[in-house]
Amino acid sequence: MTQPGGRPAKDALFDALASVAKAVASGRRAEIIELLAQGERTVDEVAAAIDQSVANTSHHLRTLARAGLVRTRRQG
């Protein structure tokens, strides 16, 4: 017998897990996470470190942010 309300919570948990797994399914995004774990960086710095364009790096960062794996902030 299942607990009342348990299924929606389980569905939300597994949907969130799938979102995170999809976000880190790219080697570049995994590399970005490893880089940002060392400290805050600008998009330009991340792009240079992973040898990618700023546009491509921004796309990866948006994907990671949607999954809740990175936070962004604007400065200047």
FIDRENSE-45015 format. One record per atom (N, C-alpha, C): residue number from 0; x negated, y negated, z; atom name. Coordinates in pm, whole numbers, plus 50000, padded with zeros to 5 digits. Last residue first. Layout:
% residues N
<rec num="NUM" px="X" py="Y" pz="Z" atome="CA"/>
...
END
This chain:
% residues 76
<rec num="75" px="47135" py="45549" pz="48687" atome="N"/>
<rec num="75" px="47085" py="45444" pz="48596" atome="CA"/>
<rec num="75" px="47180" py="45394" pz="48501" atome="C"/>
<rec num="74" px="47251" py="45880" pz="48690" atome="N"/>
<rec num="74" px="47171" py="45776" pz="48758" atome="CA"/>
<rec num="74" px="47126" py="45676" pz="48652" atome="C"/>
<rec num="73" px="47485" py="46132" pz="48760" atome="N"/>
<rec num="73" px="47432" py="46031" pz="48668" atome="CA"/>
<rec num="73" px="47358" py="45926" pz="48749" atome="C"/>
<rec num="72" px="47467" py="46478" pz="48825" atome="N"/>
<rec num="72" px="47492" py="46341" pz="48871" atome="CA"/>
<rec num="72" px="47428" py="46247" pz="48772" atome="C"/>
<rec num="71" px="47584" py="46814" pz="48863" atome="N"/>
<rec num="71" px="47525" py="46705" pz="48786" atome="CA"/>
<rec num="71" px="47552" py="46574" pz="48858" atome="C"/>
<rec num="70" px="47504" py="47140" pz="48976" atome="N"/>
<rec num="70" px="47579" py="47015" pz="48991" atome="CA"/>
<rec num="70" px="47508" py="46909" pz="48910" atome="C"/>
<rec num="69" px="47541" py="47484" pz="48885" atome="N"/>
<rec num="69" px="47462" py="47361" pz="48898" atome="CA"/>
<rec num="69" px="47556" py="47244" pz="48917" atome="C"/>
<rec num="68" px="47740" py="47674" pz="48901" atome="N"/>
<rec num="68" px="47603" py="47714" pz="48935" atome="CA"/>
<rec num="68" px="47507" py="47595" pz="48945" atome="C"/>
<rec num="67" px="48001" py="47657" pz="48817" atome="N"/>
<rec num="67" px="47970" py="47618" pz="48955" atome="CA"/>
<rec num="67" px="47828" py="47650" pz="48998" atome="C"/>
<rec num="66" px="48064" py="47692" pz="48559" atome="N"/>
<rec num="66" px="48064" py="47814" pz="48642" atome="CA"/>
<rec num="66" px="48030" py="47784" pz="48788" atome="C"/>
<rec num="65" px="48022" py="47437" pz="48468" atome="N"/>
<rec num="65" px="48159" py="47489" pz="48468" atome="CA"/>
<rec num="65" px="48170" py="47614" pz="48555" atome="C"/>
<rec num="64" px="47741" py="47433" pz="48484" atome="N"/>
<rec num="64" px="47820" py="47348" pz="48573" atome="CA"/>
<rec num="64" px="47964" py="47397" pz="48581" atome="C"/>
<rec num="63" px="47668" py="47606" pz="48278" atome="N"/>
<rec num="63" px="47632" py="47639" pz="48416" atome="CA"/>
<rec num="63" px="47714" py="47558" pz="48516" atome="C"/>
<rec num="62" px="47766" py="47457" pz="48062" atome="N"/>
<rec num="62" px="47816" py="47593" pz="48087" atome="CA"/>
<rec num="62" px="47788" py="47634" pz="48231" atome="C"/>
<rec num="61" px="47608" py="47229" pz="48085" atome="N"/>
<rec num="61" px="47755" py="47218" pz="48099" atome="CA"/>
<rec num="61" px="47815" py="47355" pz="48129" atome="C"/>
<rec num="60" px="47355" py="47339" pz="48032" atome="N"/>
<rec num="60" px="47383" py="47283" pz="48164" atome="CA"/>
<rec num="60" px="47534" py="47267" pz="48188" atome="C"/>
<rec num="59" px="47382" py="47409" pz="47761" atome="N"/>
<rec num="59" px="47358" py="47513" pz="47861" atome="CA"/>
<rec num="59" px="47393" py="47462" pz="48001" atome="C"/>
<rec num="58" px="47413" py="47147" pz="47656" atome="N"/>
<rec num="58" px="47518" py="47248" pz="47638" atome="CA"/>
<rec num="58" px="47504" py="47360" pz="47743" atome="C"/>
<rec num="57" px="47166" py="47037" pz="47721" atome="N"/>
<rec num="57" px="47289" py="46981" pz="47779" atome="CA"/>
<rec num="57" px="47404" py="47080" pz="47769" atome="C"/>
<rec num="56" px="47002" py="47191" pz="47554" atome="N"/>
<rec num="56" px="46988" py="47201" pz="47699" atome="CA"/>
<rec num="56" px="47113" py="47148" pz="47769" atome="C"/>
<rec num="55" px="47085" py="47097" pz="47305" atome="N"/>
<rec num="55" px="47102" py="47239" pz="47338" atome="CA"/>
<rec num="55" px="47095" py="47259" pz="47489" atome="C"/>
<rec num="54" px="47008" py="46825" pz="47332" atome="N"/>
<rec num="54" px="47147" py="46862" pz="47303" atome="CA"/>
<rec num="54" px="47174" py="47008" pz="47342" atome="C"/>
<rec num="53" px="46733" py="46842" pz="47368" atome="N"/>
<rec num="53" px="46815" py="46788" pz="47477" atome="CA"/>
<rec num="53" px="46960" py="46828" pz="47456" atome="C"/>
<rec num="52" px="46592" py="47155" pz="47253" atome="N"/>
<rec num="52" px="46638" py="47017" pz="47232" atome="CA"/>
<rec num="52" px="46721" py="46973" pz="47352" atome="C"/>
<rec num="51" px="46337" py="47334" pz="47438" atome="N"/>
<rec num="51" px="46463" py="47327" pz="47364" atome="CA"/>
<rec num="51" px="46500" py="47180" pz="47344" atome="C"/>
<rec num="50" px="46140" py="47422" pz="47626" atome="N"/>
<rec num="50" px="46110" py="47404" pz="47484" atome="CA"/>
<rec num="50" px="46236" py="47412" pz="47397" atome="C"/>
<rec num="49" px="46175" py="47411" pz="47891" atome="N"/>
<rec num="49" px="46220" py="47535" pz="47825" atome="CA"/>
<rec num="49" px="46204" py="47528" pz="47674" atome="C"/>
<rec num="48" px="46068" py="47162" pz="47952" atome="N"/>
<rec num="48" px="46016" py="47280" pz="48022" atome="CA"/>
<rec num="48" px="46056" py="47410" pz="47952" atome="C"/>
<rec num="47" px="46224" py="46986" pz="47799" atome="N"/>
<rec num="47" px="46081" py="47000" pz="47771" atome="CA"/>
<rec num="47" px="46025" py="47129" pz="47832" atome="C"/>
<rec num="46" px="46473" py="47020" pz="47928" atome="N"/>
<rec num="46" px="46458" py="47051" pz="47785" atome="CA"/>
<rec num="46" px="46311" py="47072" pz="47749" atome="C"/>
<rec num="45" px="46414" py="46925" pz="48184" atome="N"/>
<rec num="45" px="46453" py="47065" pz="48166" atome="CA"/>
<rec num="45" px="46431" py="47106" pz="48020" atome="C"/>
<rec num="44" px="46359" py="46657" pz="48124" atome="N"/>
<rec num="44" px="46256" py="46741" pz="48185" atome="CA"/>
<rec num="44" px="46287" py="46890" pz="48168" atome="C"/>
<rec num="43" px="46609" py="46573" pz="48020" atome="N"/>
<rec num="43" px="46487" py="46566" pz="47938" atome="CA"/>
<rec num="43" px="46377" py="46656" pz="47993" atome="C"/>
<rec num="42" px="46770" py="46605" pz="48244" atome="N"/>
<rec num="42" px="46795" py="46688" pz="48127" atome="CA"/>
<rec num="42" px="46672" py="46689" pz="48038" atome="C"/>
<rec num="41" px="46564" py="46601" pz="48542" atome="N"/>
<rec num="41" px="46650" py="46537" pz="48443" atome="CA"/>
<rec num="41" px="46671" py="46634" pz="48327" atome="C"/>
<rec num="40" px="46582" py="46806" pz="48838" atome="N"/>
<rec num="40" px="46516" py="46764" pz="48715" atome="CA"/>
<rec num="40" px="46616" py="46688" pz="48628" atome="C"/>
<rec num="39" px="46521" py="46926" pz="49168" atome="N"/>
<rec num="39" px="46604" py="46849" pz="49075" atome="CA"/>
<rec num="39" px="46521" py="46803" pz="48956" atome="C"/>
<rec num="38" px="46364" py="47248" pz="49212" atome="N"/>
<rec num="38" px="46388" py="47107" pz="49242" atome="CA"/>
<rec num="38" px="46468" py="47040" pz="49133" atome="C"/>
<rec num="37" px="46367" py="47517" pz="49179" atome="N"/>
<rec num="37" px="46244" py="47458" pz="49230" atome="CA"/>
<rec num="37" px="46259" py="47310" pz="49264" atome="C"/>
<rec num="36" px="46602" py="47569" pz="49060" atome="N"/>
<rec num="36" px="46588" py="47618" pz="49198" atome="CA"/>
<rec num="36" px="46462" py="47560" pz="49263" atome="C"/>
<rec num="35" px="46559" py="47491" pz="48802" atome="N"/>
<rec num="35" px="46627" py="47397" pz="48891" atome="CA"/>
<rec num="35" px="46624" py="47441" pz="49037" atome="C"/>
<rec num="34" px="46432" py="47725" pz="48703" atome="N"/>
<rec num="34" px="46363" py="47596" pz="48703" atome="CA"/>
<rec num="34" px="46427" py="47499" pz="48803" atome="C"/>
<rec num="33" px="46636" py="47915" pz="48728" atome="N"/>
<rec num="33" px="46508" py="47935" pz="48799" atome="CA"/>
<rec num="33" px="46432" py="47804" pz="48809" atome="C"/>
<rec num="32" px="46824" py="47800" pz="48556" atome="N"/>
<rec num="32" px="46856" py="47818" pz="48699" atome="CA"/>
<rec num="32" px="46728" py="47834" pz="48779" atome="C"/>
<rec num="31" px="46685" py="47819" pz="48314" atome="N"/>
<rec num="31" px="46721" py="47687" pz="48368" atome="CA"/>
<rec num="31" px="46752" py="47697" pz="48516" atome="C"/>
<rec num="30" px="46675" py="48096" pz="48283" atome="N"/>
<rec num="30" px="46550" py="48021" pz="48298" atome="CA"/>
<rec num="30" px="46577" py="47882" pz="48357" atome="C"/>
<rec num="29" px="46943" py="48148" pz="48246" atome="N"/>
<rec num="29" px="46876" py="48206" pz="48362" atome="CA"/>
<rec num="29" px="46745" py="48132" pz="48390" atome="C"/>
<rec num="28" px="46972" py="48015" pz="48003" atome="N"/>
<rec num="28" px="47042" py="47963" pz="48121" atome="CA"/>
<rec num="28" px="46983" py="48022" pz="48249" atome="C"/>
<rec num="27" px="46812" py="48177" pz="47840" atome="N"/>
<rec num="27" px="46779" py="48035" pz="47858" atome="CA"/>
<rec num="27" px="46846" py="47979" pz="47983" atome="C"/>
<rec num="26" px="46949" py="48421" pz="47846" atome="N"/>
<rec num="26" px="46815" py="48411" pz="47906" atome="CA"/>
<rec num="26" px="46774" py="48267" pz="47930" atome="C"/>
<rec num="25" px="47288" py="48436" pz="47927" atome="N"/>
<rec num="25" px="47186" py="48384" pz="47837" atome="CA"/>
<rec num="25" px="47053" py="48374" pz="47910" atome="C"/>
<rec num="24" px="47446" py="48505" pz="48135" atome="N"/>
<rec num="24" px="47419" py="48609" pz="48036" atome="CA"/>
<rec num="24" px="47314" py="48565" pz="47935" atome="C"/>
<rec num="23" px="47532" py="48323" pz="48315" atome="N"/>
<rec num="23" px="47390" py="48362" pz="48325" atome="CA"/>
<rec num="23" px="47354" py="48473" pz="48226" atome="C"/>
<rec num="22" px="47802" py="48299" pz="48241" atome="N"/>
<rec num="22" px="47714" py="48181" pz="48238" atome="CA"/>
<rec num="22" px="47567" py="48220" pz="48242" atome="C"/>
<rec num="21" px="47906" py="48552" pz="48290" atome="N"/>
<rec num="21" px="47901" py="48503" pz="48153" atome="CA"/>
<rec num="21" px="47804" py="48386" pz="48141" atome="C"/>
<rec num="20" px="47889" py="48556" pz="48570" atome="N"/>
<rec num="20" px="47812" py="48654" pz="48491" atome="CA"/>
<rec num="20" px="47799" py="48607" pz="48347" atome="C"/>
<rec num="19" px="48071" py="48351" pz="48632" atome="N"/>
<rec num="19" px="47929" py="48338" pz="48669" atome="CA"/>
<rec num="19" px="47844" py="48433" pz="48585" atome="C"/>
<rec num="18" px="48306" py="48468" pz="48534" atome="N"/>
<rec num="18" px="48262" py="48337" pz="48485" atome="CA"/>
<rec num="18" px="48113" py="48316" pz="48514" atome="C"/>
<rec num="17" px="48328" py="48699" pz="48689" atome="N"/>
<rec num="17" px="48308" py="48711" pz="48544" atome="CA"/>
<rec num="17" px="48258" py="48581" pz="48484" atome="C"/>
<rec num="16" px="48375" py="48579" pz="48939" atome="N"/>
<rec num="16" px="48256" py="48662" pz="48918" atome="CA"/>
<rec num="16" px="48225" py="48676" pz="48769" atome="C"/>
<rec num="15" px="48624" py="48462" pz="48888" atome="N"/>
<rec num="15" px="48509" py="48378" pz="48920" atome="CA"/>
<rec num="15" px="48378" py="48454" pz="48899" atome="C"/>
<rec num="14" px="48776" py="48693" pz="48848" atome="N"/>
<rec num="14" px="48765" py="48595" pz="48740" atome="CA"/>
<rec num="14" px="48645" py="48504" pz="48763" atome="C"/>
<rec num="13" px="48755" py="48810" pz="49101" atome="N"/>
<rec num="13" px="48693" py="48877" pz="48987" atome="CA"/>
<rec num="13" px="48682" py="48785" pz="48866" atome="C"/>
<rec num="12" px="48897" py="48615" pz="49253" atome="N"/>
<rec num="12" px="48759" py="48653" pz="49286" atome="CA"/>
<rec num="12" px="48690" py="48715" pz="49166" atome="C"/>
<rec num="11" px="49149" py="48617" pz="49133" atome="N"/>
<rec num="11" px="49069" py="48494" pz="49133" atome="CA"/>
<rec num="11" px="48922" py="48525" pz="49160" atome="C"/>
<rec num="10" px="49230" py="48880" pz="49190" atome="N"/>
<rec num="10" px="49218" py="48835" pz="49052" atome="CA"/>
<rec num="10" px="49129" py="48711" pz="49043" atome="C"/>
<rec num="9" px="49241" py="48868" pz="49470" atome="N"/>
<rec num="9" px="49147" py="48959" pz="49404" atome="CA"/>
<rec num="9" px="49123" py="48916" pz="49260" atome="C"/>
<rec num="8" px="49450" py="48687" pz="49499" atome="N"/>
<rec num="8" px="49317" py="48654" pz="49554" atome="CA"/>
<rec num="8" px="49210" py="48740" pz="49489" atome="C"/>
<rec num="7" px="49662" py="48827" pz="49380" atome="N"/>
<rec num="7" px="49615" py="48700" pz="49322" atome="CA"/>
<rec num="7" px="49476" py="48659" pz="49373" atome="C"/>
<rec num="6" px="49670" py="49058" pz="49559" atome="N"/>
<rec num="6" px="49635" py="49070" pz="49418" atome="CA"/>
<rec num="6" px="49591" py="48937" pz="49357" atome="C"/>
<rec num="5" px="49760" py="48976" pz="49814" atome="N"/>
<rec num="5" px="49623" py="49021" pz="49794" atome="CA"/>
<rec num="5" px="49580" py="49026" pz="49649" atome="C"/>
<rec num="4" px="50025" py="48919" pz="49865" atome="N"/>
<rec num="4" px="49937" py="48809" pz="49826" atome="CA"/>
<rec num="4" px="49795" py="48850" pz="49797" atome="C"/>
<rec num="3" px="50055" py="49181" pz="50097" atome="N"/>
<rec num="3" px="50121" py="49076" pz="50022" atome="CA"/>
<rec num="3" px="50023" py="48963" pz="49989" atome="C"/>
<rec num="2" px="49838" py="49460" pz="50043" atome="N"/>
<rec num="2" px="49882" py="49350" pz="50129" atome="CA"/>
<rec num="2" px="49951" py="49245" pz="50044" atome="C"/>
<rec num="1" px="49943" py="49779" pz="49917" atome="N"/>
<rec num="1" px="49863" py="49656" pz="49911" atome="CA"/>
<rec num="1" px="49922" py="49550" pz="50001" atome="C"/>
<rec num="0" px="49916" py="50117" pz="50000" atome="N"/>
<rec num="0" px="50000" py="50000" pz="50000" atome="CA"/>
<rec num="0" px="49911" py="49876" pz="50000" atome="C"/>
END
